Amino acid sequence: MKERYTKYIKTFVVLLVLSTSLSSCYSVRIISRDGIPEPDYSNDSQDFYKNKKVTVIDTVIKLGVTNDSFSLIEKCGSSGFYAVEYRTTLGHVLLSGITFGRVRKVKVKYVCLKE
């Protein structure tokens, strides 16, 4: 009887870990519909960013006890952004959870508009 409950508990833990890991890996991309991206023909990646000049911000943000927000200002000329992508993974979520949200790993990709 005890082995049966142990089996159910193990199955529940595995399902919980899988559902948490699948829901915590995501990326959000915001794209300008009317803009023209800044070209970079040396970028031969096979994804959305092919032939576009991409800037990547991969940093760790440390918030103090009195701070509850963070601002990151990037220059993209007077024209603005063509695309901005924010990505998070299971590791990012675990780091934030272990540190109670005070340390966060941020990965942002962006493409400026052609001037």
C-alpha beads as a LAMMPS data file, in Angstrom:
LAMMPS data file: protein, C-alpha beads

115 atoms
114 bonds

1 atom types
1 bond types

-500.0 500.0 xlo xhi
-500.0 500.0 ylo yhi
-500.0 500.0 zlo zhi

Masses

1 110.0

Atoms # bond

1 1 1 0.000 0.000 0.000
2 1 1 2.847 2.380 0.873
3 1 1 4.586 1.651 -2.458
4 1 1 1.418 2.662 -4.296
5 1 1 1.335 6.108 -2.662
6 1 1 5.057 6.572 -3.290
7 1 1 4.469 5.865 -6.972
8 1 1 1.682 8.484 -7.104
9 1 1 3.841 11.051 -5.336
10 1 1 6.743 10.470 -7.747
11 1 1 4.400 10.783 -10.738
12 1 1 2.921 13.988 -9.325
13 1 1 6.382 15.512 -8.761
14 1 1 7.492 14.623 -12.301
15 1 1 4.334 16.130 -13.808
16 1 1 4.723 19.249 -11.687
17 1 1 8.338 19.750 -12.777
18 1 1 7.479 19.174 -16.452
19 1 1 4.522 21.557 -16.415
20 1 1 6.588 24.232 -14.664
21 1 1 9.507 23.915 -17.052
22 1 1 7.349 23.996 -20.167
23 1 1 5.407 27.068 -19.122
24 1 1 8.467 29.020 -18.014
25 1 1 10.389 29.017 -21.316
26 1 1 9.009 31.648 -23.626
27 1 1 9.891 34.644 -25.759
28 1 1 7.854 37.684 -26.709
29 1 1 8.619 39.585 -29.918
30 1 1 7.083 42.962 -30.744
31 1 1 7.473 44.035 -34.390
32 1 1 6.746 47.293 -36.183
33 1 1 4.412 46.559 -39.068
34 1 1 5.252 49.651 -41.144
35 1 1 8.978 50.007 -40.464
36 1 1 12.045 48.907 -42.411
37 1 1 14.769 47.221 -40.320
38 1 1 18.371 48.361 -40.317
39 1 1 20.173 45.932 -42.665
40 1 1 23.225 43.830 -41.887
41 1 1 23.942 41.508 -44.799
42 1 1 26.716 39.707 -42.918
43 1 1 24.095 38.295 -40.518
44 1 1 23.276 34.975 -42.173
45 1 1 21.247 33.389 -39.382
46 1 1 18.321 31.281 -40.533
47 1 1 15.672 32.835 -38.275
48 1 1 13.672 36.057 -38.127
49 1 1 16.847 38.150 -37.760
50 1 1 18.400 37.189 -41.111
51 1 1 20.012 40.247 -42.818
52 1 1 19.055 42.515 -39.890
53 1 1 21.402 44.349 -37.532
54 1 1 20.682 42.804 -34.135
55 1 1 21.780 44.123 -30.749
56 1 1 21.671 41.668 -27.839
57 1 1 21.473 42.637 -24.172
58 1 1 22.262 39.692 -21.899
59 1 1 22.687 40.914 -18.334
60 1 1 21.819 40.238 -14.717
61 1 1 19.765 42.846 -12.874
62 1 1 20.197 43.173 -9.117
63 1 1 17.378 44.997 -7.351
64 1 1 17.792 46.364 -3.862
65 1 1 15.264 46.170 -1.055
66 1 1 13.969 49.670 -1.811
67 1 1 13.901 49.219 -5.620
68 1 1 11.000 47.423 -7.235
69 1 1 11.647 48.318 -10.875
70 1 1 14.484 48.706 -13.325
71 1 1 14.919 50.823 -16.462
72 1 1 17.281 50.107 -19.318
73 1 1 17.619 52.867 -21.904
74 1 1 19.075 51.983 -25.293
75 1 1 19.725 54.365 -28.166
76 1 1 18.242 53.508 -31.506
77 1 1 18.567 56.846 -33.271
78 1 1 15.640 59.146 -33.882
79 1 1 13.713 56.525 -35.846
80 1 1 13.024 53.999 -33.053
81 1 1 12.775 50.222 -32.827
82 1 1 11.756 47.787 -35.560
83 1 1 11.625 44.696 -33.324
84 1 1 12.156 43.945 -29.637
85 1 1 12.326 40.391 -28.260
86 1 1 12.332 39.455 -24.575
87 1 1 13.268 35.878 -23.720
88 1 1 13.115 33.905 -20.484
89 1 1 14.076 30.335 -19.660
90 1 1 13.637 27.936 -16.781
91 1 1 17.035 29.001 -15.415
92 1 1 15.947 32.651 -15.389
93 1 1 12.757 31.752 -13.503
94 1 1 14.613 29.604 -10.976
95 1 1 17.202 32.342 -10.324
96 1 1 14.448 34.874 -9.731
97 1 1 12.543 32.473 -7.487
98 1 1 15.554 31.506 -5.370
99 1 1 16.498 35.165 -4.812
100 1 1 12.857 36.221 -4.209
101 1 1 12.872 38.387 -7.350
102 1 1 15.891 40.484 -6.356
103 1 1 18.225 39.042 -9.028
104 1 1 16.891 38.608 -12.554
105 1 1 18.579 37.491 -15.727
106 1 1 17.449 39.483 -18.741
107 1 1 17.962 38.658 -22.406
108 1 1 16.685 41.196 -24.935
109 1 1 17.288 41.373 -28.691
110 1 1 16.345 44.431 -30.684
111 1 1 16.587 45.781 -34.212
112 1 1 16.501 49.506 -34.976
113 1 1 14.601 51.110 -37.826
114 1 1 16.467 52.152 -40.937
115 1 1 17.057 55.910 -40.952

Bonds

1 1 1 2
2 1 2 3
3 1 3 4
4 1 4 5
5 1 5 6
6 1 6 7
7 1 7 8
8 1 8 9
9 1 9 10
10 1 10 11
11 1 11 12
12 1 12 13
13 1 13 14
14 1 14 15
15 1 15 16
16 1 16 17
17 1 17 18
18 1 18 19
19 1 19 20
20 1 20 21
21 1 21 22
22 1 22 23
23 1 23 24
24 1 24 25
25 1 25 26
26 1 26 27
27 1 27 28
28 1 28 29
29 1 29 30
30 1 30 31
31 1 31 32
32 1 32 33
33 1 33 34
34 1 34 35
35 1 35 36
36 1 36 37
37 1 37 38
38 1 38 39
39 1 39 40
40 1 40 41
41 1 41 42
42 1 42 43
43 1 43 44
44 1 44 45
45 1 45 46
46 1 46 47
47 1 47 48
48 1 48 49
49 1 49 50
50 1 50 51
51 1 51 52
52 1 52 53
53 1 53 54
54 1 54 55
55 1 55 56
56 1 56 57
57 1 57 58
58 1 58 59
59 1 59 60
60 1 60 61
61 1 61 62
62 1 62 63
63 1 63 64
64 1 64 65
65 1 65 66
66 1 66 67
67 1 67 68
68 1 68 69
69 1 69 70
70 1 70 71
71 1 71 72
72 1 72 73
73 1 73 74
74 1 74 75
75 1 75 76
76 1 76 77
77 1 77 78
78 1 78 79
79 1 79 80
80 1 80 81
81 1 81 82
82 1 82 83
83 1 83 84
84 1 84 85
85 1 85 86
86 1 86 87
87 1 87 88
88 1 88 89
89 1 89 90
90 1 90 91
91 1 91 92
92 1 92 93
93 1 93 94
94 1 94 95
95 1 95 96
96 1 96 97
97 1 97 98
98 1 98 99
99 1 99 100
100 1 100 101
101 1 101 102
102 1 102 103
103 1 103 104
104 1 104 105
105 1 105 106
106 1 106 107
107 1 107 108
108 1 108 109
109 1 109 110
110 1 110 111
111 1 111 112
112 1 112 113
113 1 113 114
114 1 114 115
